[in-house]
Amino acid sequence: MSDHQLRDWPRLFAELAASSRDPRLRAYYGAGCIAADTPLAEVPLVALDVETTGLDPRQHAIVSLGLVPLNLQRIRCSEARYWVVKPTSELSAESVTFHHITHSDIRHAPRLAHVLDELLEALAGKVVVAHYRKIERNFLDQALRQHLGEGLSFPIIDTMELEARLHPKRGISWWDRLRGRRPLSIRLADSRLRYGLPLYSAHHALTDALACGELLQAQAATHYPPHTPVGALWS
């Protein structure tokens, strides 16, 4: 079990609300965090995705963010948010190929610091849902350290990790490889297909956030009853 899974998130939020210097962070942490024994059906959730200029948060930066509030029964698309922001590192040809955000798209875009108020307000009081938590967690933490001098901590339900738990034996033998079989994929699109969910265009922050939220709903409906404590799923 990871350090994040062992964390007492409500207590940590209370401590950070008292110690954070930036008023936006104090307000975010002051909204509190639900208890680990809260049933999943009662958890306020927000699916989050960020697109970046690369994979290393120390060298690369966020270029877009999308989020969609939800619970196990409903996705609140009317409250979805999407931002394109001017990154602190240069766009690369490779990153443009992935997320299709070009130099002209970011020319007049705000810096992330200018949307932090809206972002933190949208996240406050909710548990984040993401597919491969290291991207969202590490890039947002690094971005806030750069802009505010303080990092950001928050619990995440990682739909990729849930798929990994459900399919622990994803590897295949050399004989299966020779026969043309492939290991089971827990990527977002492949995971959605296992639940009969439609394919969406990948690497758009808002679309991927929606796709991730739908995936969690399908995972919960199939494997996790509504009374499952959120602490069993978050990290």
C-alpha positions in Angstrom: 0.0 0.0 0.0 1.4 3.4 -1.0 2.0 6.4 1.3 -1.0 8.2 -0.3 -3.3 5.2 0.5 -2.2 5.4 4.1 -2.8 9.1 4.4 -5.5 10.5 6.6 -6.8 12.9 3.9 -9.3 14.8 6.1 -6.6 15.4 8.8 -4.1 16.5 6.1 -6.5 18.9 4.6 -7.2 20.5 8.0 -3.4 20.9 8.6 -2.8 22.4 5.2 -5.8 24.8 5.6 -4.0 26.1 8.7 -0.5 26.2 7.2 -1.0 27.3 3.6 0.1 30.8 2.8 -1.9 31.4 -0.4 -5.5 32.3 0.3 -6.7 30.2 -2.7 -5.0 27.1 -1.2 -6.4 27.9 2.3 -9.9 28.1 0.8 -9.4 24.8 -1.2 -8.2 22.9 1.9 -10.7 24.6 4.1 -13.5 23.1 2.1 -12.3 19.8 3.6 -12.1 16.2 2.5 -14.7 13.5 3.1 -13.9 10.6 5.5 -12.4 7.4 4.1 -15.4 5.4 5.2 -17.8 7.5 3.1 -19.8 5.2 0.8 -18.8 5.7 -2.9 -22.4 6.5 -3.8 -22.2 9.6 -1.6 -18.9 10.9 -2.8 -18.8 14.2 -4.7 -16.4 13.4 -7.6 -14.7 15.4 -10.3 -13.0 13.8 -13.3 -9.9 15.6 -14.3 -7.4 15.4 -17.2 -4.5 17.6 -18.1 -2.6 17.7 -21.3 1.1 18.6 -21.2 4.1 19.5 -23.3 5.8 16.2 -22.2 5.9 13.6 -19.5 8.4 15.1 -17.0 6.8 17.7 -14.7 10.2 19.1 -13.9 10.9 20.0 -17.6 7.5 20.1 -19.2 4.2 22.0 -18.4 0.5 21.9 -18.5 -1.1 23.2 -21.8 -4.8 22.3 -21.1 -7.1 21.1 -18.4 -10.6 19.6 -18.4 -12.8 18.6 -15.6 -16.3 17.2 -15.2 -18.2 16.9 -11.9 -20.1 13.6 -11.4 -21.4 11.0 -9.0 -22.1 7.3 -9.7 -25.4 8.0 -11.4 -24.9 11.3 -13.2 -22.2 13.3 -15.1 -22.9 17.0 -14.8 -21.8 18.2 -18.2 -23.3 21.6 -17.7 -20.7 22.2 -15.0 -17.7 21.0 -17.1 -14.8 23.3 -17.4 -12.0 23.5 -20.0 -9.0 25.7 -20.2 -6.1 26.1 -22.6 -3.2 27.8 -20.9 0.1 29.1 -22.0 2.8 26.6 -20.9 6.0 27.6 -19.2 7.9 25.3 -21.5 7.9 25.2 -25.3 5.5 23.1 -27.3 7.2 20.3 -29.1 6.2 18.8 -32.4 5.6 15.5 -30.6 3.2 17.0 -28.0 1.3 18.9 -30.7 0.8 15.6 -32.5 -0.8 14.2 -29.4 -3.1 17.0 -28.1 -3.3 19.2 -31.3 -2.9 22.4 -29.4 -0.7 24.6 -31.5 1.4 27.8 -31.0 -1.5 29.9 -32.4 -3.9 28.3 -29.8 -1.7 29.4 -26.9 -0.6 32.8 -28.2 -3.3 34.6 -26.4 -4.0 32.0 -23.7 -3.7 32.9 -20.0 -1.0 31.5 -17.8 -2.1 28.7 -15.4 -1.8 31.2 -12.5 -4.7 33.2 -14.0 -7.2 30.2 -13.9 -6.1 28.8 -10.5 -9.0 30.5 -8.7 -11.6 28.8 -10.9 -9.7 25.5 -10.9 -9.4 25.3 -7.2 -13.0 26.3 -6.7 -14.1 23.6 -9.0 -12.0 21.0 -7.2 -12.9 22.0 -3.7 -14.7 19.5 -1.6 -14.5 16.8 -4.3 -12.5 13.6 -4.9 -10.6 13.7 -8.1 -11.0 10.9 -10.7 -8.1 10.4 -13.2 -6.6 7.8 -15.4 -3.0 7.3 -14.4 -2.8 9.6 -11.4 0.9 10.5 -11.7 0.2 13.0 -14.5 -2.5 15.0 -12.9 -1.0 14.8 -9.4 2.6 15.5 -10.3 2.0 18.2 -12.9 -0.5 20.2 -10.8 1.8 19.9 -7.7 4.8 21.2 -9.7 2.8 23.9 -11.4 1.5 25.3 -8.1 5.0 25.2 -6.6 6.2 27.2 -9.6 3.3 29.8 -9.5 2.5 29.9 -5.7 5.6 28.5 -4.0 3.4 25.8 -2.5 2.4 22.4 -3.9 -1.0 20.8 -4.1 -2.1 17.5 -2.4 -5.4 15.8 -3.1 -6.8 12.2 -3.1 -7.4 10.6 -6.4 -9.4 7.6 -7.6 -7.2 6.3 -10.4 -9.3 4.3 -12.9 -6.1 2.9 -14.4 -5.1 1.5 -11.0 -8.6 0.0 -10.6 -8.2 -1.8 -13.9 -4.7 -3.0 -12.8 -6.2 -4.4 -9.6 -9.0 -6.2 -11.6 -6.5 -7.7 -14.1 -3.3 -8.5 -12.1 -2.1 -11.1 -14.6 -2.0 -8.9 -17.7 1.3 -10.4 -19.1 1.4 -13.2 -21.6 3.9 -16.0 -22.2 6.4 -16.1 -25.0 4.3 -18.8 -26.7 1.3 -16.6 -26.7 3.4 -13.8 -28.2 4.5 -16.1 -31.0 0.9 -16.8 -31.7 0.2 -13.1 -32.0 -1.6 -12.5 -28.8 -1.0 -9.2 -27.0 -1.0 -8.4 -23.2 -4.2 -6.9 -21.9 -4.2 -3.1 -22.0 -5.4 -0.9 -19.2 -5.1 2.3 -21.3 -8.2 4.5 -21.1 -9.7 3.6 -24.5 -9.0 -0.1 -24.2 -10.4 -0.2 -20.6 -13.6 1.6 -21.8 -14.1 -1.1 -24.5 -14.2 -3.8 -21.9 -17.3 -2.1 -20.5 -19.0 -1.5 -23.8 -18.3 2.2 -23.7 -17.8 4.1 -27.0 -14.5 5.3 -28.3 -13.8 9.0 -28.0 -11.0 11.0 -29.7 -8.0 10.8 -27.3 -5.7 13.5 -25.9 -8.3 16.3 -25.5 -8.4 17.2 -21.8 -12.2 17.7 -21.6 -13.0 14.6 -23.6 -10.6 12.5 -21.6 -12.0 13.7 -18.3 -15.5 12.7 -19.5 -14.2 9.4 -20.7 -12.5 8.8 -17.3 -15.7 9.7 -15.4 -17.8 7.3 -17.5 -15.2 4.6 -17.0 -15.4 5.0 -13.2 -19.2 4.7 -13.3 -18.9 1.5 -15.4 -16.2 0.1 -13.0 -18.4 0.9 -10.0 -21.5 -0.6 -11.6 -19.7 -3.8 -12.4 -17.3 -4.3 -9.5 -17.9 -1.9 -6.6 -21.3 -1.7 -4.9 -22.5 1.7 -3.8 -21.6 1.1 -0.1 -17.9 0.6 -1.0 -15.9 3.0 1.2 -14.1 5.6 -0.9 -10.9 4.9 1.1 -10.7 1.4 -0.6 -10.4 3.1 -4.0 -8.5 6.4 -3.5 -4.8 7.0 -3.1 
